Amino acid sequence: MAGKEELPHYKEKQAMLHGKEIRPEQLVEVGKRQLAAGWYSDAIDFFARAEYREGLEQVRRVAIEEGDVFLLRKILRAGAEEADDEQWQRLADNARRLGKLEFAREGYRLAGN
């Protein structure tokens, strides 16, 4: 797992995400380090900026496994393929199992259940 010292601090992150000089490969690399460190929201930012669909899909799987509605919605806003009812259902079931009852309720609602 990547250490926090390997990750950009806030100002570096903002410069990378909003700068014109950075290459997509650099964004993907930082996104992968963010993902490995468990900084999923930051990983989404880097993958979205690089238009790296594979990375967004990796985080989508994590969001569903962890029952995290917030992360899945952020991925969808980043332009990933829409979540289907089955994905929302799995997310909700996982959220309920993990005691994330508000996420479970919202997941079931979005699944049409």
NORCORSUL-V430830 format. One record per backbone hydrogen bond with DSSP energy under -0.5 kcal/mol. NH is the residue of the N-H (numbers start at 1). CO is the residue of the C=O. If there is no record, write none. Layout:
NH/CO
NH/CO
This chain:
6/3
7/4
13/9
14/10
15/11
16/12
17/13
18/14
19/15
26/23
27/23
28/24
29/25
30/26
31/27
32/28
33/29
34/30
35/31
36/32
37/33
38/34
38/35
39/34
40/38
43/39
44/40
45/41
46/42
47/43
48/44
49/45
50/46
51/47
51/48
52/47
53/51
56/52
57/53
58/54
59/55
60/56
61/57
62/58
63/59
64/60
65/61
66/62
67/64
68/63
69/67
72/68
73/69
74/70
75/71
76/72
77/73
78/74
79/76
80/75
88/84
89/85
90/86
91/87
92/88
93/89
94/90
95/91
96/92
97/93
98/94
99/96
100/95
101/99
104/100
105/101
106/102
107/103
108/104
109/105
110/106
111/107
112/108
112/109
113/108
